[in-house]
Amino acid sequence: MDDTSSASSSEPASIPSAGGPSEPRVISKRSVTGWVLYDLANTIFSMGVISLTLPFWMRQQVGSDKVDFQYGIVSAISMAVVFVLSPLLGAMTDHARRRLPFLMASTIICVALTTLMARFGLWWTCAIFILANIAYQAGTQYYDSLLPEVSNESNRGKIGGIGVGIGYLGSFIAVGLSLKFKDAAPSTLFTLYAVAFLLFALPCMIFVRERDNPRHRRFGYAEACASLKNTWKTLVSSQEYPGLARFLIGRMFYTDSINTVISVMTLFVVNVAVTAGGTEQEATGHKDKIMLLAISLAMAGGFAWGWLNDRIGPRKTLNAVLSCWMAIFLLGAAIGILGLPLWTMYLMAGAAGFCLGGVWAADRPFMLRLTPPDRIGEFYGLYGMVGRFSAITGPLVWALITSTVVRSLSHGGPASSPLEQAQWARTAQGWAAFALLFMMILGFCIVRKVSDAPRDWKRATAPADESVKPVV
């Protein structure tokens, strides 16, 4: 592989420099490969810890009728901290010489904490997970803001889609480790996820060539306060940044639904399988098969939606994928409330997997269309902040609805059997999915007409193509 070739061809790529004209720049294939592999690496944590092992382990600790509430509260706490920190983390990297050291630090912290999970009991593990998830989410924010360093405007959707598609190989690795070491102690599994995360993150740390920030300067208390003021001004200054506020508000609602259903998918699958007549062991087998199906289609979806993004633009692509998600949530609600057969869970999970890649392949490039080049870190802090806020409210909504429905079904009494416990949980999850459907519809209605026309940041006004009037 020739390390001096462009990201998409042998021609030099051109990436906007901060506040100035486009600077011709060669993007090495090693840089692109390293950046893409980090998507794979952090997906190992996301799938292995957040989606597969931790919720299922907590289910064994507290029971199927209580785990949705317990896990929802733990997730909400960790994301509340990240929500508060996101703008400051983004502004800090805008002041720094480079963003990559921040990515390295957050990754190492996450890896170290993950190795300690399930070693000191339920509540200690929950506390450790909260800290590890904070580090993981901060790393994701730094990673997203490095996209301009490995792509240009013409191939940003393609590179982002490749990252999403290859990233889902990390899910295969996580599921593979779960299957291979299914009889091992949970602490061993968490350690294996941590080692795999670090291993695949190393190429990004080594090979990504990030340009120095020409505006780097000291970041202290005064700068932090000024950054928060700028963040607030950015949120309320819709004339200066057309469409930004509307996009971020809409993103809060649709990511609320999607992130929540990802984190509780395995719990839903197990309850559906048990109430369909399967044993706990058979339910675990269905969980792994369904997750493998979803991952396989998510990988294909990352490439397909990324290709579509470059053809029709991020706005139309995002509108299409959110329309698909509305149908998915409607099916999920029907599965839980009406007790549809187990095969419908395979259909829902496969569709969700394929569409999951489409959201990230479209809304990352969309955000860049709304972002001035010299404030990428700060604006991605906002982008991350609304995602993190949705990751607070989504688990809380899920926790409150499921606990309320379970109490209603149980009339305050205990379940007569594990099967009845699973039936209550399945019905409660169906109603919670129905609530998330309304959040998805609201997010779609808010973002559907936001303009994705390229902005002329040198004039700091509306999009360069003034024939397209952006929706603010």
Salt bridges, closest charged atoms under 4 A:
ASP3 OD1 - ARG30 NE 3.70
ASP39 OD2 - ARG364 NH2 3.60
ASP65 OD2 - LYS66 NZ 3.78
ASP94 OD1 - ARG99 NH2 2.68
ASP144 OD1 - ARG364 NH1 2.85
GLU149 OE1 - ARG25 NH1 3.49
GLU149 OE1 - ARG211 NE 3.19
GLU153 OE1 - ARG156 NH1 3.48
GLU153 OE2 - ARG369 NE 2.65
ASP212 OD2 - ARG97 NH1 3.77
GLU223 OE1 - ARG218 NH1 3.21
GLU280 OE1 - ARG59 NH1 2.97
ASP288 OD1 - LYS287 NZ 3.96
ASP363 OD2 - ARG251 NE 2.78
GLU378 OE2 - ARG375 NH2 2.74
ASP456 OD2 - ARG459 NE 3.49
GLU466 OE2 - ARG459 NH2 2.22
